[in-house]
Amino acid sequence: MYFECDDLDATVGVLVNAGIVFACGPEDKSWLWREAELFDPGGNRVILYHAGSNRIDPPWKVLPIE
């Protein structure tokens, strides 16, 4: 499950201070999103991320054929 955060680093900081354990902290991905990964008590993967304009208008976007 993915949840987008406006300020990923601050959100992760608040959650870590509350005792939430992350599998990996905020890191920049090759697809230009910043992500942090954790697992819920049932073992389900949860991603907190910030994509900004790259979510809707990434530089690798395929343009329609005219």
PQR file of N, CA, C, O and H, with PARSE charges and radii, in Angstrom:
ATOM      1  N   MET A   1       0.843  -1.150   0.000 -0.4000 1.5000
ATOM      2  CA  MET A   1       0.000   0.000   0.000 -0.0000 2.0000
ATOM      3  C   MET A   1       0.899   1.226   0.000  0.5500 1.7000
ATOM      4  O   MET A   1       1.900   1.268   0.715 -0.5500 1.4000
ATOM      5  N   TYR A   2       0.546   2.214  -0.796 -0.4000 1.5000
ATOM      6  CA  TYR A   2       1.323   3.447  -0.922 -0.0000 2.0000
ATOM      7  C   TYR A   2       0.548   4.627  -0.356  0.5500 1.7000
ATOM      8  O   TYR A   2      -0.649   4.773  -0.606 -0.5500 1.4000
ATOM      9  H   TYR A   2      -0.267   2.179  -1.377  0.4000 1.0000
ATOM     10  N   PHE A   3       1.238   5.471   0.409 -0.4000 1.5000
ATOM     11  CA  PHE A   3       0.664   6.703   0.934 -0.0000 2.0000
ATOM     12  C   PHE A   3       1.616   7.845   0.595  0.5500 1.7000
ATOM     13  O   PHE A   3       2.791   7.806   0.961 -0.5500 1.4000
ATOM     14  H   PHE A   3       2.210   5.353   0.612  0.4000 1.0000
ATOM     15  N   GLU A   4       1.112   8.863  -0.103 -0.4000 1.5000
ATOM     16  CA  GLU A   4       1.963  10.003  -0.430 -0.0000 2.0000
ATOM     17  C   GLU A   4       1.931  11.025   0.701  0.5500 1.7000
ATOM     18  O   GLU A   4       0.876  11.321   1.262 -0.5500 1.4000
ATOM     19  H   GLU A   4       0.157   8.895  -0.400  0.4000 1.0000
ATOM     20  N   CYS A   5       3.102  11.556   1.020 -0.4000 1.5000
ATOM     21  CA  CYS A   5       3.262  12.551   2.083 -0.0000 2.0000
ATOM     22  C   CYS A   5       3.890  13.806   1.485  0.5500 1.7000
ATOM     23  O   CYS A   5       4.806  13.719   0.667 -0.5500 1.4000
ATOM     24  H   CYS A   5       3.958  11.316   0.564  0.4000 1.0000
ATOM     25  N   ASP A   6       3.399  14.963   1.892 -0.4000 1.5000
ATOM     26  CA  ASP A   6       3.995  16.209   1.411 -0.0000 2.0000
ATOM     27  C   ASP A   6       5.417  16.379   1.921  0.5500 1.7000
ATOM     28  O   ASP A   6       6.285  16.837   1.177 -0.5500 1.4000
ATOM     29  H   ASP A   6       2.656  15.034   2.557  0.4000 1.0000
ATOM     30  N   ASP A   7       5.673  16.021   3.169 -0.4000 1.5000
ATOM     31  CA  ASP A   7       7.011  16.127   3.752 -0.0000 2.0000
ATOM     32  C   ASP A   7       7.381  14.754   4.314  0.5500 1.7000
ATOM     33  O   ASP A   7       7.195  14.481   5.500 -0.5500 1.4000
ATOM     34  H   ASP A   7       4.968  15.649   3.773  0.4000 1.0000
ATOM     35  N   LEU A   8       7.902  13.908   3.447 -0.4000 1.5000
ATOM     36  CA  LEU A   8       8.187  12.516   3.810 -0.0000 2.0000
ATOM     37  C   LEU A   8       9.152  12.420   4.985  0.5500 1.7000
ATOM     38  O   LEU A   8       8.913  11.655   5.920 -0.5500 1.4000
ATOM     39  H   LEU A   8       8.053  14.130   2.484  0.4000 1.0000
ATOM     40  N   ASP A   9      10.228  13.177   4.949 -0.4000 1.5000
ATOM     41  CA  ASP A   9      11.241  13.071   6.005 -0.0000 2.0000
ATOM     42  C   ASP A   9      10.663  13.452   7.374  0.5500 1.7000
ATOM     43  O   ASP A   9      10.950  12.789   8.370 -0.5500 1.4000
ATOM     44  H   ASP A   9      10.423  13.798   4.190  0.4000 1.0000
ATOM     45  N   ALA A  10       9.866  14.494   7.427 -0.4000 1.5000
ATOM     46  CA  ALA A  10       9.251  14.898   8.696 -0.0000 2.0000
ATOM     47  C   ALA A  10       8.254  13.848   9.173  0.5500 1.7000
ATOM     48  O   ALA A  10       8.199  13.545  10.365 -0.5500 1.4000
ATOM     49  H   ALA A  10       9.632  15.033   6.618  0.4000 1.0000
ATOM     50  N   THR A  11       7.465  13.291   8.256 -0.4000 1.5000
ATOM     51  CA  THR A  11       6.479  12.265   8.620 -0.0000 2.0000
ATOM     52  C   THR A  11       7.171  11.030   9.173  0.5500 1.7000
ATOM     53  O   THR A  11       6.748  10.480  10.190 -0.5500 1.4000
ATOM     54  H   THR A  11       7.509  13.537   7.288  0.4000 1.0000
ATOM     55  N   VAL A  12       8.229  10.595   8.511 -0.4000 1.5000
ATOM     56  CA  VAL A  12       8.979   9.433   8.991 -0.0000 2.0000
ATOM     57  C   VAL A  12       9.592   9.735  10.358  0.5500 1.7000
ATOM     58  O   VAL A  12       9.590   8.875  11.239 -0.5500 1.4000
ATOM     59  H   VAL A  12       8.573  11.041   7.685  0.4000 1.0000
ATOM     60  N   GLY A  13      10.108  10.933  10.539 -0.4000 1.5000
ATOM     61  CA  GLY A  13      10.683  11.312  11.828 -0.0000 2.0000
ATOM     62  C   GLY A  13       9.673  11.225  12.961  0.5500 1.7000
ATOM     63  O   GLY A  13       9.985  10.716  14.038 -0.5500 1.4000
ATOM     64  H   GLY A  13      10.110  11.632   9.824  0.4000 1.0000
ATOM     65  N   VAL A  14       8.466  11.718  12.724 -0.4000 1.5000
ATOM     66  CA  VAL A  14       7.408  11.653  13.736 -0.0000 2.0000
ATOM     67  C   VAL A  14       7.071  10.199  14.054  0.5500 1.7000
ATOM     68  O   VAL A  14       6.916   9.838  15.221 -0.5500 1.4000
ATOM     69  H   VAL A  14       8.212  12.131  11.849  0.4000 1.0000
ATOM     70  N   LEU A  15       6.957   9.366  13.024 -0.4000 1.5000
ATOM     71  CA  LEU A  15       6.608   7.960  13.232 -0.0000 2.0000
ATOM     72  C   LEU A  15       7.719   7.200  13.957  0.5500 1.7000
ATOM     73  O   LEU A  15       7.436   6.380  14.830 -0.5500 1.4000
ATOM     74  H   LEU A  15       7.082   9.660  12.076  0.4000 1.0000
ATOM     75  N   VAL A  16       8.971   7.462  13.606 -0.4000 1.5000
ATOM     76  CA  VAL A  16      10.097   6.816  14.294 -0.0000 2.0000
ATOM     77  C   VAL A  16      10.112   7.228  15.771  0.5500 1.7000
ATOM     78  O   VAL A  16      10.339   6.392  16.646 -0.5500 1.4000
ATOM     79  H   VAL A  16       9.201   8.129  12.896  0.4000 1.0000
ATOM     80  N   ASN A  17       9.871   8.503  16.046 -0.4000 1.5000
ATOM     81  CA  ASN A  17       9.821   8.969  17.444 -0.0000 2.0000
ATOM     82  C   ASN A  17       8.672   8.334  18.217  0.5500 1.7000
ATOM     83  O   ASN A  17       8.719   8.238  19.444 -0.5500 1.4000
ATOM     84  H   ASN A  17       9.687   9.182  15.336  0.4000 1.0000
ATOM     85  N   ALA A  18       7.630   7.897  17.489 -0.4000 1.5000
ATOM     86  CA  ALA A  18       6.486   7.227  18.135 -0.0000 2.0000
ATOM     87  C   ALA A  18       6.715   5.724  18.278  0.5500 1.7000
ATOM     88  O   ALA A  18       5.859   5.014  18.805 -0.5500 1.4000
ATOM     89  H   ALA A  18       7.591   7.975  16.493  0.4000 1.0000
ATOM     90  N   GLY A  19       7.882   5.230  17.804 -0.4000 1.5000
ATOM     91  CA  GLY A  19       8.220   3.822  17.973 -0.0000 2.0000
ATOM     92  C   GLY A  19       8.006   2.942  16.755  0.5500 1.7000
ATOM     93  O   GLY A  19       8.181   1.727  16.835 -0.5500 1.4000
ATOM     94  H   GLY A  19       8.578   5.807  17.375  0.4000 1.0000
ATOM     95  N   ILE A  20       7.629   3.533  15.627 -0.4000 1.5000
ATOM     96  CA  ILE A  20       7.435   2.751  14.396 -0.0000 2.0000
ATOM     97  C   ILE A  20       8.801   2.414  13.811  0.5500 1.7000
ATOM     98  O   ILE A  20       9.669   3.282  13.710 -0.5500 1.4000
ATOM     99  H   ILE A  20       7.487   4.521  15.561  0.4000 1.0000
ATOM    100  N   VAL A  21       8.991   1.161  13.429 -0.4000 1.5000
ATOM    101  CA  VAL A  21      10.260   0.698  12.867 -0.0000 2.0000
ATOM    102  C   VAL A  21      10.117   0.597  11.348  0.5500 1.7000
ATOM    103  O   VAL A  21       9.190  -0.040  10.846 -0.5500 1.4000
ATOM    104  H   VAL A  21       8.286   0.456  13.512  0.4000 1.0000
ATOM    105  N   PHE A  22      11.025   1.218  10.635 -0.4000 1.5000
ATOM    106  CA  PHE A  22      11.037   1.191   9.173 -0.0000 2.0000
ATOM    107  C   PHE A  22      12.060   0.179   8.680  0.5500 1.7000
ATOM    108  O   PHE A  22      13.131   0.034   9.270 -0.5500 1.4000
ATOM    109  H   PHE A  22      11.778   1.735  11.043  0.4000 1.0000
ATOM    110  N   ALA A  23      11.732  -0.521   7.598 -0.4000 1.5000
ATOM    111  CA  ALA A  23      12.667  -1.456   6.968 -0.0000 2.0000
ATOM    112  C   ALA A  23      13.773  -0.682   6.263  0.5500 1.7000
ATOM    113  O   ALA A  23      14.929  -1.105   6.254 -0.5500 1.4000
ATOM    114  H   ALA A  23      10.863  -0.403   7.119  0.4000 1.0000
ATOM    115  N   CYS A  24      13.412   0.451   5.672 -0.4000 1.5000
ATOM    116  CA  CYS A  24      14.404   1.356   5.092 -0.0000 2.0000
ATOM    117  C   CYS A  24      13.856   2.774   5.183  0.5500 1.7000
ATOM    118  O   CYS A  24      12.677   3.032   4.942 -0.5500 1.4000
ATOM    119  H   CYS A  24      12.473   0.794   5.679  0.4000 1.0000
ATOM    120  N   GLY A  25      14.745   3.667   5.534 -0.4000 1.5000
ATOM    121  CA  GLY A  25      14.363   5.060   5.727 -0.0000 2.0000
ATOM    122  C   GLY A  25      14.172   5.784   4.414  0.5500 1.7000
ATOM    123  O   GLY A  25      14.330   5.182   3.353 -0.5500 1.4000
ATOM    124  H   GLY A  25      15.703   3.457   5.729  0.4000 1.0000
ATOM    125  N   PRO A  26      13.843   7.043   4.458 -0.5600 1.5000
ATOM    126  CA  PRO A  26      13.630   7.794   3.226  0.2800 2.0000
ATOM    127  C   PRO A  26      14.873   7.760   2.336  0.5500 1.7000
ATOM    128  O   PRO A  26      15.982   8.074   2.769 -0.5500 1.4000
ATOM    129  N   GLU A  27      14.656   7.376   1.102 -0.4000 1.5000
ATOM    130  CA  GLU A  27      15.752   7.360   0.131 -0.0000 2.0000
ATOM    131  C   GLU A  27      15.216   7.714  -1.239  0.5500 1.7000
ATOM    132  O   GLU A  27      14.066   7.424  -1.570 -0.5500 1.4000
ATOM    133  H   GLU A  27      13.755   7.121   0.750  0.4000 1.0000
ATOM    134  N   ASP A  28      16.071   8.350  -2.033 -0.4000 1.5000
ATOM    135  CA  ASP A  28      15.708   8.727  -3.396 -0.0000 2.0000
ATOM    136  C   ASP A  28      15.792   7.512  -4.298  0.5500 1.7000
ATOM    137  O   ASP A  28      16.785   6.785  -4.287 -0.5500 1.4000
ATOM    138  H   ASP A  28      17.005   8.586  -1.764  0.4000 1.0000
ATOM    139  N   LYS A  29      14.746   7.297  -5.078 -0.4000 1.5000
ATOM    140  CA  LYS A  29      14.687   6.152  -5.992 -0.0000 2.0000
ATOM    141  C   LYS A  29      15.037   6.592  -7.412  0.5500 1.7000
ATOM    142  O   LYS A  29      14.967   7.777  -7.737 -0.5500 1.4000
ATOM    143  H   LYS A  29      13.939   7.887  -5.087  0.4000 1.0000
ATOM    144  N   SER A  30      15.410   5.637  -8.246 -0.4000 1.5000
ATOM    145  CA  SER A  30      15.801   5.953  -9.620 -0.0000 2.0000
ATOM    146  C   SER A  30      14.649   6.504 -10.447  0.5500 1.7000
ATOM    147  O   SER A  30      14.884   7.157 -11.464 -0.5500 1.4000
ATOM    148  H   SER A  30      15.466   4.674  -7.982  0.4000 1.0000
ATOM    149  N   TRP A  31      13.404   6.256 -10.034 -0.4000 1.5000
ATOM    150  CA  TRP A  31      12.237   6.767 -10.755 -0.0000 2.0000
ATOM    151  C   TRP A  31      11.818   8.141 -10.235  0.5500 1.7000
ATOM    152  O   TRP A  31      10.729   8.625 -10.543 -0.5500 1.4000
ATOM    153  H   TRP A  31      13.213   5.725  -9.208  0.4000 1.0000
ATOM    154  N   LEU A  32      12.701   8.768  -9.437 -0.4000 1.5000
ATOM    155  CA  LEU A  32      12.566  10.143  -8.953 -0.0000 2.0000
ATOM    156  C   LEU A  32      11.506  10.336  -7.875  0.5500 1.7000
ATOM    157  O   LEU A  32      11.002  11.445  -7.695 -0.5500 1.4000
ATOM    158  H   LEU A  32      13.586   8.374  -9.186  0.4000 1.0000
ATOM    159  N   TRP A  33      11.166   9.279  -7.164 -0.4000 1.5000
ATOM    160  CA  TRP A  33      10.320   9.389  -5.979 -0.0000 2.0000
ATOM    161  C   TRP A  33      11.237   9.217  -4.777  0.5500 1.7000
ATOM    162  O   TRP A  33      12.308   8.620  -4.881 -0.5500 1.4000
ATOM    163  H   TRP A  33      11.575   8.379  -7.310  0.4000 1.0000
ATOM    164  N   ARG A  34      10.811   9.741  -3.644 -0.4000 1.5000
ATOM    165  CA  ARG A  34      11.508   9.496  -2.368 -0.0000 2.0000
ATOM    166  C   ARG A  34      10.599   8.586  -1.564  0.5500 1.7000
ATOM    167  O   ARG A  34       9.418   8.886  -1.390 -0.5500 1.4000
ATOM    168  H   ARG A  34       9.940  10.226  -3.560  0.4000 1.0000
ATOM    169  N   GLU A  35      11.133   7.482  -1.073 -0.4000 1.5000
ATOM    170  CA  GLU A  35      10.311   6.466  -0.413 -0.0000 2.0000
ATOM    171  C   GLU A  35      10.916   5.986   0.904  0.5500 1.7000
ATOM    172  O   GLU A  35      12.129   6.017   1.107 -0.5500 1.4000
ATOM    173  H   GLU A  35      12.092   7.239  -1.214  0.4000 1.0000
ATOM    174  N   ALA A  36      10.028   5.543   1.785 -0.4000 1.5000
ATOM    175  CA  ALA A  36      10.404   4.847   3.024 -0.0000 2.0000
ATOM    176  C   ALA A  36       9.497   3.626   3.127  0.5500 1.7000
ATOM    177  O   ALA A  36       8.306   3.705   2.825 -0.5500 1.4000
ATOM    178  H   ALA A  36       9.042   5.518   1.619  0.4000 1.0000
ATOM    179  N   GLU A  37      10.057   2.501   3.553 -0.4000 1.5000
ATOM    180  CA  GLU A  37       9.308   1.237   3.583 -0.0000 2.0000
ATOM    181  C   GLU A  37       9.182   0.718   5.009  0.5500 1.7000
ATOM    182  O   GLU A  37      10.127   0.776   5.796 -0.5500 1.4000
ATOM    183  H   GLU A  37      11.024   2.436   3.799  0.4000 1.0000
ATOM    184  N   LEU A  38       8.003   0.215   5.321 -0.4000 1.5000
ATOM    185  CA  LEU A  38       7.774  -0.462   6.592 -0.0000 2.0000
ATOM    186  C   LEU A  38       6.778  -1.592   6.359  0.5500 1.7000
ATOM    187  O   LEU A  38       6.199  -1.712   5.279 -0.5500 1.4000
ATOM    188  H   LEU A  38       7.235   0.168   4.682  0.4000 1.0000
ATOM    189  N   PHE A  39       6.588  -2.410   7.373 -0.4000 1.5000
ATOM    190  CA  PHE A  39       5.645  -3.519   7.289 -0.0000 2.0000
ATOM    191  C   PHE A  39       4.655  -3.405   8.433  0.5500 1.7000
ATOM    192  O   PHE A  39       5.035  -3.119   9.569 -0.5500 1.4000
ATOM    193  H   PHE A  39       7.058  -2.313   8.250  0.4000 1.0000
ATOM    194  N   ASP A  40       3.375  -3.632   8.128 -0.4000 1.5000
ATOM    195  CA  ASP A  40       2.360  -3.585   9.181 -0.0000 2.0000
ATOM    196  C   ASP A  40       2.423  -4.885   9.993  0.5500 1.7000
ATOM    197  O   ASP A  40       3.157  -5.799   9.619 -0.5500 1.4000
ATOM    198  H   ASP A  40       3.066  -3.865   7.206  0.4000 1.0000
ATOM    199  N   PRO A  41       1.676  -4.988  11.088 -0.5600 1.5000
ATOM    200  CA  PRO A  41       1.744  -6.188  11.935  0.2800 2.0000
ATOM    201  C   PRO A  41       1.402  -7.484  11.196  0.5500 1.7000
ATOM    202  O   PRO A  41       1.835  -8.558  11.614 -0.5500 1.4000
ATOM    203  N   GLY A  42       0.638  -7.405  10.114 -0.4000 1.5000
ATOM    204  CA  GLY A  42       0.311  -8.589   9.327 -0.0000 2.0000
ATOM    205  C   GLY A  42       1.359  -8.937   8.288  0.5500 1.7000
ATOM    206  O   GLY A  42       1.197  -9.903   7.543 -0.5500 1.4000
ATOM    207  H   GLY A  42       0.286  -6.533   9.774  0.4000 1.0000
ATOM    208  N   GLY A  43       2.440  -8.155   8.231 -0.4000 1.5000
ATOM    209  CA  GLY A  43       3.519  -8.414   7.279 -0.0000 2.0000
ATOM    210  C   GLY A  43       3.308  -7.769   5.920  0.5500 1.7000
ATOM    211  O   GLY A  43       4.072  -8.023   4.989 -0.5500 1.4000
ATOM    212  H   GLY A  43       2.571  -7.370   8.836  0.4000 1.0000
ATOM    213  N   ASN A  44       2.287  -6.941   5.796 -0.4000 1.5000
ATOM    214  CA  ASN A  44       2.031  -6.259   4.531 -0.0000 2.0000
ATOM    215  C   ASN A  44       2.975  -5.085   4.354  0.5500 1.7000
ATOM    216  O   ASN A  44       3.242  -4.333   5.291 -0.5500 1.4000
ATOM    217  H   ASN A  44       1.667  -6.734   6.552  0.4000 1.0000
ATOM    218  N   ARG A  45       3.473  -4.942   3.137 -0.4000 1.5000
ATOM    219  CA  ARG A  45       4.404  -3.866   2.811 -0.0000 2.0000
ATOM    220  C   ARG A  45       3.653  -2.541   2.708  0.5500 1.7000
ATOM    221  O   ARG A  45       2.609  -2.456   2.061 -0.5500 1.4000
ATOM    222  H   ARG A  45       3.255  -5.553   2.376  0.4000 1.0000
ATOM    223  N   VAL A  46       4.193  -1.513   3.349 -0.4000 1.5000
ATOM    224  CA  VAL A  46       3.614  -0.173   3.300 -0.0000 2.0000
ATOM    225  C   VAL A  46       4.725   0.787   2.877  0.5500 1.7000
ATOM    226  O   VAL A  46       5.814   0.789   3.450 -0.5500 1.4000
ATOM    227  H   VAL A  46       5.041  -1.582   3.875  0.4000 1.0000
ATOM    228  N   ILE A  47       4.430   1.600   1.864 -0.4000 1.5000
ATOM    229  CA  ILE A  47       5.390   2.572   1.368 -0.0000 2.0000
ATOM    230  C   ILE A  47       4.842   3.969   1.613  0.5500 1.7000
ATOM    231  O   ILE A  47       3.725   4.286   1.206 -0.5500 1.4000
ATOM    232  H   ILE A  47       3.545   1.598   1.398  0.4000 1.0000
ATOM    233  N   LEU A  48       5.626   4.792   2.272 -0.4000 1.5000
ATOM    234  CA  LEU A  48       5.340   6.213   2.358 -0.0000 2.0000
ATOM    235  C   LEU A  48       6.244   6.874   1.322  0.5500 1.7000
ATOM    236  O   LEU A  48       7.426   6.542   1.227 -0.5500 1.4000
ATOM    237  H   LEU A  48       6.534   4.534   2.602  0.4000 1.0000
ATOM    238  N   TYR A  49       5.702   7.795   0.555 -0.4000 1.5000
ATOM    239  CA  TYR A  49       6.505   8.368  -0.523 -0.0000 2.0000
ATOM    240  C   TYR A  49       6.131   9.816  -0.796  0.5500 1.7000
ATOM    241  O   TYR A  49       5.078  10.308  -0.392 -0.5500 1.4000
ATOM    242  H   TYR A  49       4.742   8.065   0.632  0.4000 1.0000
ATOM    243  N   HIS A  50       7.042  10.474  -1.500 -0.4000 1.5000
ATOM    244  CA  HIS A  50       6.764  11.795  -2.049 -0.0000 2.0000
ATOM    245  C   HIS A  50       7.240  11.769  -3.496  0.5500 1.7000
ATOM    246  O   HIS A  50       8.418  11.536  -3.769 -0.5500 1.4000
ATOM    247  H   HIS A  50       7.898  10.075  -1.829  0.4000 1.0000
ATOM    248  N   ALA A  51       6.315  12.010  -4.416 -0.4000 1.5000
ATOM    249  CA  ALA A  51       6.646  12.020  -5.837 -0.0000 2.0000
ATOM    250  C   ALA A  51       6.580  13.416  -6.421  0.5500 1.7000
ATOM    251  O   ALA A  51       7.252  13.709  -7.410 -0.5500 1.4000
ATOM    252  H   ALA A  51       5.359  12.199  -4.194  0.4000 1.0000
ATOM    253  N   GLY A  52       5.780  14.279  -5.822 -0.4000 1.5000
ATOM    254  CA  GLY A  52       5.646  15.638  -6.345 -0.0000 2.0000
ATOM    255  C   GLY A  52       5.167  15.618  -7.786  0.5500 1.7000
ATOM    256  O   GLY A  52       4.289  14.834  -8.144 -0.5500 1.4000
ATOM    257  H   GLY A  52       5.234  14.042  -5.019  0.4000 1.0000
ATOM    258  N   SER A  53       5.738  16.470  -8.600 -0.4000 1.5000
ATOM    259  CA  SER A  53       5.320  16.555 -10.004 -0.0000 2.0000
ATOM    260  C   SER A  53       5.698  15.305 -10.796  0.5500 1.7000
ATOM    261  O   SER A  53       5.134  15.067 -11.864 -0.5500 1.4000
ATOM    262  H   SER A  53       6.452  17.107  -8.309  0.4000 1.0000
ATOM    263  N   ASN A  54       6.634  14.507 -10.301 -0.4000 1.5000
ATOM    264  CA  ASN A  54       7.039  13.294 -11.019 -0.0000 2.0000
ATOM    265  C   ASN A  54       5.967  12.209 -11.000  0.5500 1.7000
ATOM    266  O   ASN A  54       6.040  11.260 -11.781 -0.5500 1.4000
ATOM    267  H   ASN A  54       7.092  14.700  -9.434  0.4000 1.0000
ATOM    268  N   ARG A  55       4.975  12.333 -10.126 -0.4000 1.5000
ATOM    269  CA  ARG A  55       3.888  11.360 -10.113 -0.0000 2.0000
ATOM    270  C   ARG A  55       3.001  11.542 -11.338  0.5500 1.7000
ATOM    271  O   ARG A  55       2.567  10.558 -11.937 -0.5500 1.4000
ATOM    272  H   ARG A  55       4.915  13.104  -9.491  0.4000 1.0000
ATOM    273  N   ILE A  56       2.730  12.778 -11.714 -0.4000 1.5000
ATOM    274  CA  ILE A  56       1.814  13.065 -12.822 -0.0000 2.0000
ATOM    275  C   ILE A  56       2.565  13.378 -14.116  0.5500 1.7000
ATOM    276  O   ILE A  56       2.108  13.018 -15.201 -0.5500 1.4000
ATOM    277  H   ILE A  56       3.082  13.577 -11.227  0.4000 1.0000
ATOM    278  N   ASP A  57       3.712  14.046 -14.005 -0.4000 1.5000
ATOM    279  CA  ASP A  57       4.423  14.513 -15.193 -0.0000 2.0000
ATOM    280  C   ASP A  57       5.909  14.154 -15.115  0.5500 1.7000
ATOM    281  O   ASP A  57       6.754  15.047 -15.047 -0.5500 1.4000
ATOM    282  H   ASP A  57       4.083  14.338 -13.123  0.4000 1.0000
ATOM    283  N   PRO A  58       6.241  12.845 -15.126 -0.5600 1.5000
ATOM    284  CA  PRO A  58       7.650  12.448 -15.012  0.2800 2.0000
ATOM    285  C   PRO A  58       8.421  12.760 -16.298  0.5500 1.7000
ATOM    286  O   PRO A  58       7.833  12.799 -17.379 -0.5500 1.4000
ATOM    287  N   PRO A  59       9.722  12.980 -16.185 -0.5600 1.5000
ATOM    288  CA  PRO A  59      10.523  13.297 -17.363  0.2800 2.0000
ATOM    289  C   PRO A  59      10.592  12.139 -18.356  0.5500 1.7000
ATOM    290  O   PRO A  59      10.922  12.363 -19.521 -0.5500 1.4000
ATOM    291  N   TRP A  60      10.295  10.922 -17.939 -0.4000 1.5000
ATOM    292  CA  TRP A  60      10.352   9.774 -18.840 -0.0000 2.0000
ATOM    293  C   TRP A  60       8.996   9.460 -19.476  0.5500 1.7000
ATOM    294  O   TRP A  60       8.832   8.414 -20.103 -0.5500 1.4000
ATOM    295  H   TRP A  60      10.026  10.740 -16.993  0.4000 1.0000
ATOM    296  N   LYS A  61       8.034  10.357 -19.316 -0.4000 1.5000
ATOM    297  CA  LYS A  61       6.680  10.150 -19.824 -0.0000 2.0000
ATOM    298  C   LYS A  61       6.702   9.906 -21.339  0.5500 1.7000
ATOM    299  O   LYS A  61       7.395  10.601 -22.083 -0.5500 1.4000
ATOM    300  H   LYS A  61       8.167  11.207 -18.807  0.4000 1.0000
ATOM    301  N   VAL A  62       5.939   8.915 -21.772 -0.4000 1.5000
ATOM    302  CA  VAL A  62       5.828   8.602 -23.204 -0.0000 2.0000
ATOM    303  C   VAL A  62       4.763   9.521 -23.796  0.5500 1.7000
ATOM    304  O   VAL A  62       3.619   9.542 -23.343 -0.5500 1.4000
ATOM    305  H   VAL A  62       5.377   8.351 -21.168  0.4000 1.0000
ATOM    306  N   LEU A  63       5.150  10.258 -24.787 -0.4000 1.5000
ATOM    307  CA  LEU A  63       4.224  11.191 -25.430 -0.0000 2.0000
ATOM    308  C   LEU A  63       3.369  10.457 -26.464  0.5500 1.7000
ATOM    309  O   LEU A  63       3.837   9.504 -27.087 -0.5500 1.4000
ATOM    310  H   LEU A  63       6.079  10.241 -25.156  0.4000 1.0000
ATOM    311  N   PRO A  64       2.139  10.887 -26.648 -0.5600 1.5000
ATOM    312  CA  PRO A  64       1.265  10.248 -27.643  0.2800 2.0000
ATOM    313  C   PRO A  64       1.791  10.468 -29.058  0.5500 1.7000
ATOM    314  O   PRO A  64       2.409  11.487 -29.363 -0.5500 1.4000
ATOM    315  N   ILE A  65       1.529   9.493 -29.898 -0.4000 1.5000
ATOM    316  CA  ILE A  65       1.925   9.588 -31.308 -0.0000 2.0000
ATOM    317  C   ILE A  65       0.926  10.498 -32.029  0.5500 1.7000
ATOM    318  O   ILE A  65      -0.288  10.341 -31.898 -0.5500 1.4000
ATOM    319  H   ILE A  65       1.027   8.665 -29.650  0.4000 1.0000
ATOM    320  N   GLU A  66       1.452  11.427 -32.774 -0.4000 1.5000
ATOM    321  CA  GLU A  66       0.570  12.351 -33.508 -0.0000 2.0000
ATOM    322  C   GLU A  66       0.456  11.959 -34.961  0.5500 1.7000
ATOM    323  O   GLU A  66      -0.244  12.623 -35.726 -0.5500 1.4000
ATOM    324  H   GLU A  66       2.438  11.555 -32.880  0.4000 1.0000
TER
END
